[in-house]
Amino acid sequence: MSSLSESTHPLPLTKAEKQLARNLTQLLRHGKPRKLASLRPDGFVPLAEVLTVPAFTTLTVPLAHAIVAEDNKQRFALRHEGSDGVASGASSGAGAAGWWMRANQGHTVTGIDPEQLLTRVDDPSQLPCVLHGTYYAAWPTIRSQGLSRMKRNHVHFASGLPDGSGPAVISGMRTSSEVLIYVDAAKAMQLGVAFFVSENGVILTPGVGPQGTVPPESFARVVDATTGADLLLQGDDITSSLVGAGEEGGDFIEGGPNSDVETGNMTGSKRKGKGKGKGKGKGKGKGGLQLLLPGKGKGKGGGKGGKGSKGSWPELLGQTGDAAVSAISAAAPGLKVTKVPEGAMVTMDHRLDRVRVYVGTDGKVVRPPHLG
């Protein structure tokens, strides 16, 4: 949508410019630190108004072009419009007047019309693969209640796996997903689910009902991302390892407006504290990831919550396995942290006191370590 070749800004982006790009996703998707007054139903806002926000005074048209060009998930679109609102060509060296920018998907901000931001898909044959990636902590609730858009305007799906084994997929799900949920588009449409596709290829739906859900009846199959085991056929066996005796429903939330991840549907469980008390420990990780971890109760009639904890360590990717184990163990002494060769057979139980650090043949971390 923009003439990226016109960008005169030096590449690659500096660390500060990459942070500016991350801040742009917060502004354009979630209205943080403030919702822009000129936000249109198609998601576009005047670049000139973006520059009035204190955190973006250093943004220029060439830098905006560079941010769009460098974003590997194509989160942004940039266009120049004439006074009649029609897209027109313009030099990136010109001022901000006439330039409009938007996030292509992932919004929580109100006032967005999916019919204008996205492209509706009414023919299910055009959606041969509708895939949502999530985690084991979420699966028990998803199995019974379906996928939920939660704080976002839409549930996000990919059109395939982001591993290069199928059609090119640049956005729509996280590569660290543990559970893959394939939705039957035709059946979902029969249940009232409307599908759209964003400019960067993400499949989205506002869902049905007040909670914006995709009913579990539309699930074609659900498999373990590593082994391919069919989780629908396993019934409650896998669920029992996640929600045991003494547990109650709670929230394990990912994908809120602060985390800005590509898929957000994490609803798991929280446990009563051990002992006679009912302590509930609540941890908060980077990017708004909230974890409800076990809290150990103390004494009669009351409990003491456990300490907060991170849920994942993506910053350790590429480091040596030994260094990653040491870093996680130092940050969270109560966790059992082990180094595992990539491709090794492991047990399928899900534990909130364990982190597996997967390493390649060179001994370096190949996946973001996380609880499980």
C-alpha positions as CSV (number, residue, x, y, z in Angstrom):
1,M,0.0,0.0,0.0
2,S,3.0,2.2,0.3
3,S,5.9,2.7,-2.1
4,L,8.4,1.1,0.1
5,S,11.2,1.5,-2.4
6,E,10.9,5.3,-1.9
7,S,12.1,5.1,1.7
8,T,15.3,7.0,2.2
9,H,15.7,6.0,5.8
10,P,18.8,3.9,6.6
11,L,18.2,0.2,7.3
12,P,18.2,-1.8,9.4
13,L,16.3,0.0,12.1
14,T,18.1,1.0,15.2
15,K,17.1,-0.4,18.6
16,A,15.3,2.8,19.4
17,E,13.5,2.7,16.1
18,K,12.4,-0.9,16.7
19,Q,11.0,0.2,20.0
20,L,9.1,3.0,18.2
21,A,7.6,0.4,15.9
22,R,6.4,-1.6,18.9
23,N,4.9,1.5,20.4
24,L,3.1,2.1,17.1
25,T,1.3,-1.3,17.4
26,Q,0.1,-0.1,20.9
27,L,-1.1,3.2,19.5
28,L,-2.7,1.9,16.3
29,R,-4.2,-1.3,17.6
30,H,-5.1,-0.4,21.2
31,G,-5.2,3.4,21.4
32,K,-2.4,3.5,23.9
33,P,-1.3,6.0,25.3
34,R,-4.5,7.5,23.8
35,K,-7.0,6.9,21.1
36,L,-6.5,9.1,18.1
37,A,-9.5,11.4,17.4
38,S,-9.2,10.9,13.6
39,L,-9.2,7.1,13.6
40,R,-11.3,5.9,10.7
41,P,-13.5,2.7,10.5
42,D,-10.9,1.3,8.2
43,G,-8.2,1.7,10.9
44,F,-6.3,4.5,9.2
45,V,-5.2,7.6,11.1
46,P,-3.4,10.7,9.8
47,L,0.4,10.5,10.3
48,A,0.2,14.1,11.2
49,E,-1.9,13.2,14.2
50,V,0.4,10.4,15.2
51,L,3.2,13.0,15.4
52,T,1.2,15.0,18.1
53,V,1.6,12.1,20.5
54,P,4.8,12.8,22.6
55,A,6.3,9.4,22.1
56,F,6.2,9.8,18.3
57,T,7.6,13.2,17.6
58,T,10.7,11.6,16.0
59,L,8.6,9.7,13.5
60,T,9.1,10.9,9.9
61,V,7.6,9.7,6.6
62,P,10.8,8.0,5.5
63,L,11.0,6.2,8.9
64,A,7.4,5.2,8.7
65,H,8.1,3.7,5.3
66,A,11.1,1.8,6.8
67,I,9.0,0.5,9.7
68,V,6.4,-0.9,7.3
69,A,9.1,-2.4,5.1
70,E,11.1,-4.0,7.9
71,D,8.1,-5.5,9.8
72,N,8.4,-9.2,9.0
73,K,4.7,-9.8,9.9
74,Q,3.5,-6.8,7.9
75,R,1.5,-5.4,10.8
76,F,1.3,-1.9,9.2
77,A,0.0,-0.2,6.1
78,L,0.9,3.3,4.9
79,R,-0.8,5.2,2.1
80,H,-0.9,8.8,0.7
81,E,-4.3,10.2,-0.1
82,G,-5.3,13.3,-2.0
83,S,-7.9,15.8,-0.7
84,D,-10.6,13.6,-2.2
85,G,-9.6,10.6,0.0
86,V,-8.3,8.6,-3.0
87,A,-4.9,6.9,-2.7
88,S,-2.2,8.8,-4.6
89,G,1.5,8.7,-5.2
90,A,3.8,11.0,-3.2
91,S,7.4,11.2,-2.3
92,S,8.4,9.8,1.1
93,G,10.5,12.8,1.5
94,A,7.5,15.0,1.7
95,G,5.9,16.1,4.9
96,A,3.3,14.1,6.9
97,A,0.3,15.9,5.2
98,G,-1.8,13.4,3.3
99,W,-0.1,10.3,4.7
100,W,-2.3,7.8,6.6
101,M,-1.1,4.8,8.6
102,R,-2.9,1.8,10.2
103,A,-2.4,-1.6,11.9
104,N,-3.6,-4.3,9.6
105,Q,-5.2,-6.4,12.4
106,G,-5.1,-7.1,16.1
107,H,-7.2,-4.2,17.3
108,T,-8.9,-3.8,20.6
109,V,-9.8,-0.1,20.0
110,T,-13.4,0.6,19.3
111,G,-14.7,2.3,16.1
112,I,-13.2,-0.2,13.7
113,D,-15.5,-1.7,11.0
114,P,-14.3,-5.1,9.9
115,E,-16.0,-4.6,6.5
116,Q,-13.7,-1.7,5.9
117,L,-10.5,-2.9,7.5
118,L,-10.7,-6.4,6.3
119,T,-11.9,-8.5,3.4
120,R,-15.0,-10.7,4.1
121,V,-14.8,-14.3,3.0
122,D,-18.2,-16.0,2.4
123,D,-17.1,-19.0,0.5
124,P,-15.6,-21.7,2.9
125,S,-13.7,-23.2,0.0
126,Q,-11.5,-20.1,0.1
127,L,-10.5,-21.1,3.6
128,P,-9.1,-24.6,3.3
129,C,-7.0,-24.2,6.5
130,V,-8.2,-22.1,9.5
131,L,-5.7,-22.7,12.2
132,H,-5.4,-21.3,15.8
133,G,-2.4,-22.0,17.9
134,T,-2.7,-22.0,21.7
135,Y,-1.2,-23.7,24.8
136,Y,-2.1,-26.7,27.0
137,A,-3.1,-24.4,29.9
138,A,-5.9,-23.0,27.7
139,W,-7.1,-26.3,26.1
140,P,-9.6,-27.5,28.9
141,T,-11.6,-24.3,28.7
142,I,-11.4,-24.0,24.9
143,R,-12.6,-27.6,24.6
144,S,-15.8,-26.9,26.6
145,Q,-16.4,-23.2,25.7
146,G,-14.8,-22.6,22.3
147,L,-12.3,-20.0,21.3
148,S,-12.9,-16.5,22.5
149,R,-11.7,-13.1,21.1
150,M,-11.2,-12.0,24.7
151,K,-10.0,-8.4,24.8
152,R,-9.4,-8.1,21.1
153,N,-12.0,-7.4,18.4
154,H,-11.4,-10.8,16.7
155,V,-10.1,-14.3,17.2
156,H,-7.0,-14.7,15.1
157,F,-6.2,-17.7,12.8
158,A,-3.4,-18.6,10.4
159,S,-3.9,-20.1,7.0
160,G,-1.3,-22.8,7.7
161,L,1.7,-23.6,9.8
162,P,4.4,-20.9,10.1
163,D,7.2,-23.5,9.4
164,G,7.3,-23.3,5.6
165,S,5.6,-26.7,5.1
166,G,2.6,-25.1,3.4
167,P,1.6,-21.8,1.9
168,A,3.6,-18.8,3.1
169,V,2.3,-17.7,6.5
170,I,3.8,-14.6,8.0
171,S,1.3,-13.9,10.8
172,G,-1.7,-15.3,12.7
173,M,-0.2,-17.6,15.3
174,R,2.9,-18.0,17.5
175,T,5.6,-20.5,16.6
176,S,5.7,-21.6,20.3
177,S,2.1,-22.8,20.2
178,E,1.6,-26.2,21.9
179,V,-1.9,-27.0,20.7
180,L,-3.1,-26.6,17.1
181,I,-6.9,-26.1,16.6
182,Y,-8.1,-26.6,13.0
183,V,-11.6,-25.1,12.4
184,D,-14.0,-26.3,9.8
185,A,-14.8,-23.0,8.0
186,A,-18.0,-24.4,6.4
187,K,-19.4,-25.7,9.7
188,A,-18.4,-22.5,11.6
189,M,-20.2,-20.4,9.0
190,Q,-23.3,-22.6,9.5
191,L,-23.1,-21.7,13.2
192,G,-23.0,-18.0,12.4
193,V,-19.3,-17.3,12.4
194,A,-18.2,-14.7,9.9
195,F,-14.7,-14.8,8.6
196,F,-12.4,-12.0,7.3
197,V,-8.9,-11.8,6.0
198,S,-6.5,-9.0,6.7
199,E,-4.1,-7.4,4.3
200,N,-1.2,-9.4,5.8
201,G,-3.0,-12.7,5.4
202,V,-4.4,-13.3,9.0
203,I,-7.9,-14.9,9.1
204,L,-10.1,-13.2,11.7
205,T,-13.6,-13.5,13.1
206,P,-15.5,-11.5,15.7
207,G,-17.1,-14.8,16.7
208,V,-20.7,-15.2,17.8
209,G,-22.5,-14.2,20.9
210,P,-21.5,-11.6,23.5
211,Q,-18.2,-13.3,24.3
212,G,-17.2,-13.5,20.6
213,T,-16.7,-17.3,20.5
214,V,-15.9,-19.8,17.9
215,P,-18.0,-22.9,19.1
216,P,-16.1,-26.1,19.7
217,E,-18.6,-27.9,17.5
218,S,-16.7,-26.3,14.6
219,F,-13.4,-27.8,15.5
220,A,-12.3,-30.2,12.7
221,R,-9.3,-31.6,14.7
222,V,-7.1,-30.6,17.5
223,V,-3.5,-31.9,17.7
224,D,-0.4,-31.6,19.8
225,A,2.0,-29.3,17.9
226,T,5.0,-31.5,18.5
227,T,3.7,-35.1,18.3
228,G,0.6,-34.7,16.2
229,A,-1.5,-36.6,18.9
230,D,-5.2,-36.1,18.4
231,L,-6.4,-34.3,21.5
232,L,-10.1,-34.6,20.7
233,L,-9.8,-38.4,20.8
234,Q,-8.0,-38.3,24.1
235,G,-11.1,-37.0,25.8
236,D,-10.6,-35.9,29.4
237,D,-7.3,-37.8,29.8
238,I,-5.2,-34.8,28.8
239,T,-7.5,-32.4,30.6
240,S,-7.1,-34.3,33.9
241,S,-3.3,-33.6,33.9
242,L,-4.1,-29.9,33.7
243,V,-7.1,-29.5,36.0
244,G,-6.7,-31.8,38.9
245,A,-8.4,-32.2,42.3
246,G,-8.8,-29.0,44.3
247,E,-8.5,-26.7,41.3
248,E,-11.1,-24.1,40.2
249,G,-11.7,-22.0,37.1
250,G,-9.5,-19.0,36.7
251,D,-7.6,-16.9,34.1
252,F,-4.4,-17.5,32.2
253,I,-4.5,-14.6,29.8
254,E,-2.4,-13.9,26.8
255,G,-3.0,-11.4,24.0
256,G,-4.3,-8.4,26.0
257,P,-3.5,-4.9,24.7
258,N,-0.2,-4.7,26.6
259,S,1.2,-8.0,25.3
260,D,0.3,-7.4,21.7
261,V,0.9,-11.0,20.6
262,E,-0.6,-12.3,17.4
263,T,-3.0,-14.8,18.9
264,G,-4.6,-14.3,22.3
265,N,-6.8,-17.1,23.8
266,M,-5.3,-18.3,27.0
267,T,-7.8,-19.4,29.6
268,G,-6.6,-22.0,32.0
269,S,-6.8,-22.6,35.7
270,K,-5.6,-21.4,39.1
271,R,-5.2,-23.5,42.1
272,K,-6.0,-23.3,45.8
273,G,-2.9,-23.1,47.9
274,K,-1.7,-26.2,49.6
275,G,-2.4,-26.7,53.3
276,K,-5.5,-25.4,55.1
277,G,-5.3,-21.9,53.7
278,K,-6.6,-21.0,50.2
279,G,-3.7,-18.9,49.0
280,K,-3.7,-17.8,45.3
281,G,-0.4,-16.7,43.8
282,K,-0.6,-14.4,40.8
283,G,2.4,-13.8,38.6
284,K,2.9,-11.2,35.9
285,G,5.4,-11.6,33.1
286,K,6.6,-9.3,30.3
287,G,4.3,-7.9,27.8
288,G,1.2,-8.2,29.9
289,L,1.3,-12.0,30.2
290,Q,-0.5,-12.9,33.4
291,L,-0.1,-16.3,35.0
292,L,-2.0,-17.7,38.0
293,L,0.5,-19.9,39.7
294,P,0.1,-22.1,42.8
295,G,0.2,-20.3,46.1
296,K,1.0,-22.2,49.3
297,G,-1.5,-21.7,52.1
298,K,-0.3,-21.0,55.7
299,G,-2.2,-21.6,58.8
300,K,-5.9,-22.1,59.5
301,G,-8.5,-19.9,58.0
302,G,-6.3,-18.0,55.5
303,G,-3.6,-18.5,52.9
304,K,-0.7,-16.6,51.5
305,G,-0.3,-16.2,47.8
306,G,2.7,-17.4,45.9
307,K,5.2,-15.0,44.3
308,G,4.8,-13.7,40.7
309,S,6.6,-15.4,38.0
310,K,7.3,-15.0,34.3
311,G,5.7,-17.5,32.0
312,S,8.2,-17.5,29.1
313,W,11.7,-16.4,28.3
314,P,11.9,-15.5,24.5
315,E,14.9,-13.3,25.1
316,L,17.0,-16.5,25.7
317,L,16.6,-17.7,22.1
318,G,20.1,-18.3,20.6
319,Q,21.9,-18.4,23.9
320,T,23.6,-21.5,25.1
321,G,21.4,-24.0,26.9
322,D,23.5,-23.9,30.0
323,A,23.3,-20.1,30.2
324,A,19.5,-20.2,29.7
325,V,19.1,-22.8,32.4
326,S,21.2,-20.7,34.8
327,A,19.3,-17.5,34.0
328,I,15.8,-19.1,34.5
329,S,16.9,-20.9,37.7
330,A,18.3,-17.7,39.1
331,A,15.2,-15.7,38.3
332,A,12.8,-18.4,39.5
333,P,14.5,-20.7,42.0
334,G,11.3,-22.7,42.6
335,L,11.1,-24.0,39.1
336,K,12.6,-27.3,37.8
337,V,14.6,-26.2,34.7
338,T,16.1,-28.9,32.4
339,K,17.9,-28.9,29.1
340,V,16.4,-31.1,26.4
341,P,17.8,-31.9,22.9
342,E,15.4,-30.7,20.2
343,G,13.4,-33.7,18.9
344,A,13.9,-35.8,22.1
345,M,10.9,-37.7,23.4
346,V,9.3,-36.1,26.5
347,T,6.3,-36.7,28.7
348,M,3.1,-34.9,27.7
349,D,2.0,-33.8,31.1
350,H,1.7,-30.0,31.7
351,R,3.3,-28.6,34.8
352,L,3.5,-25.0,36.0
353,D,6.6,-25.8,38.1
354,R,8.7,-26.9,35.1
355,V,10.6,-25.3,32.2
356,R,12.2,-27.3,29.4
357,V,15.0,-25.6,27.5
358,Y,15.2,-27.1,24.0
359,V,18.6,-26.9,22.4
360,G,19.9,-27.7,18.9
361,T,23.0,-29.7,17.9
362,D,25.1,-26.6,18.6
363,G,23.9,-26.4,22.2
364,K,21.9,-23.2,21.7
365,V,18.3,-22.5,22.6
366,V,16.0,-23.1,19.6
367,R,12.6,-22.4,21.2
368,P,11.4,-19.8,23.6
369,P,11.5,-21.6,27.0
370,H,8.2,-21.5,28.9
371,L,6.3,-23.1,31.7
372,G,4.8,-26.5,30.9
